[in-house]
Amino acid sequence: MARYKKTTSEEADNVKLDKETLLQALQVFEFIKPYRWYFIGGLLLLFLSSMVFMLFPYLAGLMVDIAQGTAPMNIDLKDAGWILLGVLVMQGTLSYFRVILFANVSERGIADIRKALYARLINLPIAFFEKNRVGELISRLTADVEKLYSVFSIILAEFVRQIIVLIVGILFLGLTTPRLAFIMLLTFPVIVVGAMFFGRYVRRLSRKRQKALAETNIVLSETMHSVNTVKAFTNEQYELDRYVSSIQGVVKIALKFAQSRAIFSVFIITMLFGALFFIIWQGAVMIQDNTISAGQLVSFVSYTAILGAAIASLGNFYSEILSAVGATERIREILVTIPEPEQAHRGDEPAGKFEGAIVFKKVHFSYPTRTDVAVLKGLDLKIEAGQKVALVGTSGAGKSTIMQLLLQFYKIDEGAIYVDGTNIYDYDLKQFRENIAIVPQEVLLFGGTIRENILYGKPDASQAEIEEAARLSNSMEFIESFPDGFDTIVGERGVKLSGGQKQRIAIARALLKNPAILLLDEATSALDAESEKVVQDALYTLMEGRTSIIIAHRLATVRDVDCIFVIDKGVVVEQGTHEDLSLIDDGAYNSFAKLQFETT
């Protein structure tokens, strides 16, 4: 039951850092182009602060030589202290302004990326969201963007810093203590590189542990979300066994991970520090021979430690950069996807206010995720402006698909759909949809107030318009019963309201939009009899003066419509009023009616 999605860190292991991949990843720097002067200034300060930082080991060695009276210049410890204080102040000042400049780049640039991603996502077609899981898309907006934030704000600056430190440190050691530098370059990098590869193995085990832990969290999440089902089927022990099994897997991997960390610690202590102490021993011999001074040895050891840290950091930064490149690829997948308004063959005909005449002509359609299954097979449908019509048929016949095609959620495969005599794909999409409102079977409200949810139909509506919509939708009574009235928080997805209350808020929202075409998709099927009557009254008010298409399995709700279309296997098999269709003895509608209206 538990499923694990590959994490971005694992995906980063599979990223190939070739020229093409790197060039594509660098395109993300377009987002920091408006802040390039901040970036350039930050890099300049980074270079200066790195150079100033490299003075510390030299000053430390100089103070030792001054104390021993072997300093190459005529200054005392007090002077050296003042110099050190000046360097510290300069380093702090440069670092402060560098952080501020890079923060402007990272915060503003990442905000622009987030805005661009969200703007693209919200404008992508429904088919895109059917092919991509919502959790994965949210991850791209959070985890993947956070990786880029880390690159812009920390990793890039530190990567450049370590390169500068490495180059300057090696040059300085080569000039001041060439013999020790040669020994260090022969031994130290080999040990550090070995530590890097060993560390990479340990990190892989760490990710395996995280993966196993994620699997236990999935079990926990599934159980908690479905606790009613678990208890109804008395499967508490089964779920406990499943969780225990998962936890035992975590422990097994964690112990292996701990063993690897222990070996890694031994390696660091014996090899890395062994090499460092060998260099110190060699330096002590050279002091004894008066080849170098004690201060030079102190400086050398300090520079060596800094260089070792720089080499190790570069290895870590490489894996971080790979991970960021992978994140960039996933972000660009969204940014290069063509949004609905820009898709090919999209028209820009002003829609204006529709009369509401609708024609489906020989429409064929299959869902993009199920191209092998034909849903509509040459469907013909004609609805006059202002008519109230119902779509009736078995589940899977194509009723909801007709509504989705009318809303242009998908593009048809063959045929044509016309509204007021014009092909729907010739209209400007935004203006086209402004003429249509839908009241679905399951209303999902936003987690704000009742006022905000009603205003979704017309964001600039006045308070008087909101109250009128609430009154016409039979919502005013329950709204006024709440202490906060229209400012009542409905909770996530409207959980604080009953089903009937949510439906009436949806109707108020549609009333405020004042559409020419109204779509009612099983709008009362999930309600009790009392709530259904109140909602049905509100729906009658909503349908007045507009073209209305109703999907209903309960035929009692569609007896009074102007025309009923019976849909079967993607085509219209019957059409007419309730009375007309009831007279066809062997008709599909009559069969439905007998099942629902006759008593046995």
N, C-alpha and C positions, 0 to 999 in steps of 0.2 A: 504493500500500500504506500509506504513512504517513498517519495521520489526526491532526488537531489539534483538541483540545477548547478551546472558547472559555474564556479565563481570566477570573477574577473581575474583574480590572481592566478588561477589555474590556466585560464585562457591566455594570460600573458606569457606562460611558459611556451606556448605554441607560436608566438609571434616571431616572424622572421624579419630581422632588421636589415632589409636590403634597401637599395637606393630608391626604388619606387615607393615602398612602404614609408620610408622616412620623408620623402617629398610630400606624400599625401598627408602624413601626420603634421608636417610643418604648416599646412594650410590653416590649421587651427589658430596660428599666430596672427591671422587676419583680424581676429577679435581683439588683439591688443595693439593693432596698428594705430587706432586713435590715441593711444596712450604711449606712443613710442618714445616721446621725449622723457617721460617718467622712467621708462625702461632703460634708455641709454644713460640717463643720469644715474640710475641705480647701478648699472654695470661699471660706470666710471668710479663711483664711490666704493663699489665692491673691490675693484682693483687696488685703489688707494688704501682701503682698510686692510686688505690682505698683505700688502707690502709693509704697512705699519706693524701688523701682527708679527711678521717675521723678524722684527727687531727685538722681541722679548727674549728669545733664547740667547741672542748675542749680548744683550744687556745683562742677563743672568750670569753668563760666563765672565763678562767684563768686571762685574762686582766682585766675583771670586778672585780674579787677578789683582784688583785694587787692594783687596783685603790682604793678599799675600805679597803685595809690593812688586808685582811683575807686570803691571798694566802697561800697555804700549803708549799710553797718553798720560799727560800730567793732570789728572783730576782725582778728587777724593770721593769717598763713599757718599758724602752729602750731595755733591754735584751729581753723582750717578743717580741718587734717589730723586733729585729734582727732574733729571732727564726722564727717568722712568715714569714719574707722575705726569709729565708733559705728554709722553707717548700714550699713557692710559687715557688722558683726557681727549687726545686727538682720535684714538681708536674708538672711544665711546661716542664721540660726536659724529664721526663718519658712519659708525654702525647705526646710530639712531636715524639719521637722514636716509641711509640706504634702505632700512626696513620700511620707513614711511613711503619712499618712492616705489619700492616693489609691492607694498600693500595696495597702493593706488592702481598699479597694473593688474595685480591678481584679483582684487575685489571687484573692480569695474569690469575687467575683461571676462571674469567668470560670470558676473551678473548678466553681461551681454550674451554669453553662451546659453545660459539658462533661459533667458527671454527668447532667444532665437529658437531653441529646442522646443519650448512650450508653444510658441507661435506656430511652429511647423507641425507639431503633434496635433494641436487642436484643429488644424486645417486639413489633416490627412483623411482620406476616405475610410468608411466603416470597414472595408475589406482589410485594410492595414491592421486594424485592431483585432480582427479575427485571426490573423496570421501571427500576431505577436502577443504574448501574454502581458497583461497589465503590470504584473510585478516586475517583469523584465524591463519594461519601458520606464517604470518609476526608478528602477536601479540605474538606468542610463542618466536620468535627470539628477540622481543623487550620488551614487557611488562612483560612476564614471566621471562625472563632472568634478567630484571631489578629488579624484586623482589628478585631473588637470590643474585644479586649484593648488594642490600640493606641488606640482611641477612649477607653476608660475611663481608661487610665493616662497618656496623653500628649496626644492631639489635643484632647479636650474641655477640659482644663485650659489648654492653650496657646491654644485658640480664645478662651476667656473672657479670658485674659491680654491677647491682642492687641486685643480689643475695648476693654478698660479702658485700655490704653496709647494706643490711637487717640483715644478720647474725652478722656482727661486731657491728652494731648499737645497736641491742637488747642485745647482750652480755655486751657491755659497760654500757648501761643504767641499766641493771640488777645488775651490780657490783657497780655503783656509786650512783644511786638513785633508789633503788629497789621498794620503795613505789609508787613513781610516775610512774615508769615503769609498775607496776602491773595495775594501773588505766588506763594508756595508752593502754596496751594490751587488757584490757576489753572493752574499748570504741572505740578507734581509728580504729582498723581493720574493725569493723562492719560497721562503717560509710564509710570507703574507699571502702570496697567491695560493699556496696550499691551504691556508686557513680559509680563504675565500671559497674554494671549491668544497671544502669540508662543511663550511657554513651553509652553502647552498643545499647540500644533502640534508642538513638539519632542518632547514626551512621547508624543504619538501615534506619531511615528516610532520612538521608543524601544520602544514596545510592539510595533510591527511587527517590529522587529529581534528582540525577545524571542520573538515568535511564530515567526519563521523559525528561530531558534536551537532552539526547542522541537521543530520539525519534524525538525531534524538529530538531536536527541537521541532522537526516536522511532525514526528509522532505525537509530541505534546500538543502542538497547535491543532492537528487534526482531531485529536481526542477532545480537547477543550471546546472546539467549535461545534463538534457533533456529540456533545455529552448527552443530549436527550436521546439520540439514537443508541448510543452505547448502553445507557441505562434501560431503554425499552427492550433491547435484545439481551440484557444481562451479560454483557461482554466485558465487564470490568476486569476480570482475571485475564482475558485474552489480551486486552490493551496493556495491562500491567506486564504480562510476559513479553509483549512486543517491545515495550519501553526498556525493560530490564535487559533484554537481548541486545538492544541498541547501545545501552550504557556499557555493557561488558565489552562491546567492540571498541568503544572509546577508551576504556581502561587498557585494553591490549595494545592499542596504538600509542597511547600516552606513555606506557612503560617503555616501549621501544624508543620513543622520542626522548624520554628521560635518560635512557642508557646512552643514546647518541650524544646528548648534551654533556653527559659525564665524560665520555671519551674526548669530545671536543675540548672540554675544559683542560683535561690532561695534556692534550696536544698543545693548547695555547701556553700552558704553564711551562712545559718541558721544552718545546721547540722554539716558540716565539720569544719567551723570556730568556731561554738558553742562548739564543742567538744574540739577544741584546746584551746579556751579561758577558758573553764572549768578547763583544766589541768593547764593552767597558774595561774588561781585563786587559785587552790589547792596548787600550788607551792608557791604562795605568802603567803598563810597561814602558810606553813612550814617554810618560811623565818622568818616570825613573831615569830614562835615558836623556832627559831634557830636550826631547824632540818637540813636544808640545807643552803648553802650560795647563794647569788645573782648570783654569777658566775656559780654555779652548775645549777641554774634554766635556765640561758641563754643557757648553753650547752645543757641542757635537751630539751628545746624548739627547738633549732636548730637541734638536732638529731631527734626529733619527726617529724619536717617538712621534713627532708631528708628521713626518713623512710616512711612517708606518700606518698611522691613522688615516692619512690621505689616500694611500693605496687601498686600504680596506674599504674606505668610504666609496671610492670609485667603483669597486665591485658591487656594492649595494646599490649605488645610483644607477648602474647599468640595468639591474633587474627592475628598478623602479621606472626607469625610462621605457623599458620594454612593456611594462604594465600600462604606462601612460599611452604608449603608441596603440596598444590594443583598445584602450578606452576611447582614444581618438577615432579609431576605425568604427567603433560601434556608434559613436555620436554622429559621425559623418554619414552613416547609413540612413539616419533620420533626416539630417539636413539636406541630403541630395534627393530624398524622395519627393516626387512632384505632388504638391497639395491639390485639393479638389478644384479651387478656382483657376488653376493654371494647367489643368489636364487638357490633353489634345481634344480638339473639336468642341471646346466649351464656348458657348456664345456669350454675347454681352448685350442682348436685346433687353431694354428696360421692361421690367415686369408690370410696374404700376399696380393698380388694384384690379384683381381678377374678377370676372363674372362668375367663373367656376365651372365652365363646361369641360368635361374630361372625356377623352377617347383613347382607348388602348386598341391598337390595330396590329393584329398578327404578331403579338409579342412572344418571343421565345427568351427564356432566361435560365441560367444555371448559376449557382453561387460560386464565386471565385475559389472557395476552399473545397467545392464538390463539383467540379466541372463535368464529371461523368454522370451526374444525376440531373436530368432536366426537370425543373420545377414548373415553369410555364411553357406550354407547347402550342403556340399560335393563338394566344388568348385574345378575344375581341370583347370590348366592353365600351359602352357609351352611356355617359351620365350627363343629363342636361343641367344647366346652371340652376342652382337653388334646390335641386332634388335631394331627397333623403333616401339613400339606398342602403341595402344590407348585403353583405357577402356571407354566404352560408356554405358549409361543406365540412367534410371530415378533416381531422388534423393532418397537416401535410399536403392539403389540396392546393395551397398557394395563396390563401387569403391575406396573411400578413405580408407575404412577398409583394403583393400588389401595392400595399401601402408604402412599403420600403422603396419600391421602384418609383412611386409617385413623388416621394421625398428626395429622389435622386441619391439615395444611399448607395446604390449600385447602378451600373450601366447595363442596359439590356443587350442581349446577344443579337437579336434580329427584331424587325418590326419597328414600331414608332409609338410614342405616347404624346398626345397633344393636350394642351390646356388653352382654352379659348382660341382654338384653331392654329396655335403655334407649337412646334416641337419643343418639348420641355428643355432639351439640351441647347436650344438657341437663346434661352433666357439667361440673364445674369443670375448666378446661383443664389447669391445672398437675397436679392430682391424676390426671387422665385419662392424661396422658403419662407420669407416674411408673410406670404399669403396663405400659409398652411399652419395649422395647429393640430397637435395630437394629444389625446387623453388615453394613456396606455392602461393595460390591465393592472400592472404593478407600478404604482407611482413612486419614484425615488426623488424625494425632496433634498435640497441642499441643507447643510447643517446650520443655517443661520436662523433668522426670524421668519415668522409667517409673512410679514410685510415684504421681506427680501424675496421670498419664494413666489409671492404673487407678482411682484415687480419684474420677475424674470420674463414675463410676457411682454412688458413694455417698461424698460428701465427708467424712462423719464415721466412716468405717469404721476399725476397729482394724488394727494390723499383722498380727494373726493372720488376720483376714478377708482382707486383701490377699494374704497368702501362700497362703491356701486357694484363692482365686480364681486366682492364678497357677499353682498346682499343677493344678487341675482343667482349666485352659485349655492345659496342656502348655507353659507359659511358663517355669516355674521353672528348667529346665535351661539355657536360654540366658541368663536373667537372672543366675544364679549364676556364669556364665562371665565376666561383665563384672567388672572390678576394683571398680567402685562399686555393683554389684548393683542394688537398686531405685532408687538415687540416680543412676543413669546418665542423662546428658542425651541425649534422643533426637534433638535437632536440630529445625530448622524443618520442620514437617509430617512429622516422624518420619524424616527422610532418613538417619539413621545406623543405621536398622534395615532388615532385609530385608522383602520383602512378606509372607512367612509369619510373621515375628516381629511385624509390625504387626497382622496379622489376629488373632494369639493375644492380643495386648494388648487388642484390641477385644473379643474374647470374654471375657477376664478382667474387663473393664469391665462388660460385660453381665451376667456371673455375679454380680458384686458388687451390681448393681442389683436382681437377683432379680425379673425382670419376670413378669407373668402371660402376656403376649403377646410373642413373639419374632419379629422380622422379619429374614430372611436374604436379602440382595439380591446374588446372584451372589458369595457370600462366598469361593469358592475358584477362581473361573474364571481369575484372573490368576496362579495359582501353578503351580510345577512339580510333578511327580508325587509326589516325596518330601515336599515341604512340604504338598501337598494332603492327603496321608494323615494327617499330624500334626494339621493344622487340622481335618480332617473328624472325627477322633476327639474333639477338643475340642468340636466343634459337637454331636456326639451327646450328650456330657455336658451341654452347655448346654440342649439341647432337652428333656431329661427333665422330665416333670411340668408342662409348660407348652404352651399353644397356640403352634404354630410355623407360620409361613408362609414358604415357601422359593421364591425365584425362581432358576431354573437353566436354562441352555441345554443343559448336558451332562446328559442324562437318566439317566446312570449314578448320579448323586448323589441322585436322587429315587425310585429303584426301591422303596425300603422305606417310603415315606410312607403314611399312612392313606388319602389321597385326592389325586388329581391333577386340577386344573382346567385345561382347555385353553382359552386365551383367544384369540379371533380377532376383530379389528375391534370391540373394545369389548364383547363379550358372551362368555359361557361357551358353547362349542359342544360340549364333551364333559367328562365327569367320571367318576372311578372309580379303581380301583387300576391299577398298571402291567400286571398280568396281564389285567384286564378290558379295558382300552383297547387292549391289543396284539391282542386277538381281533377287533377291528373292522377288517376288511380295508381298507376305503376311508376309515378315520377319519384325522383330522388327527394324532392322537398316533402312530398306527401309521406314518404317513409320516415323522414325525420320528425314530421309533425305527429304522426301516429304514435311514435315512441314517446313523445313528450306530452301530448295533450290527452291521449286516450288512457283510460284506466283499465286494468285487467280484471 
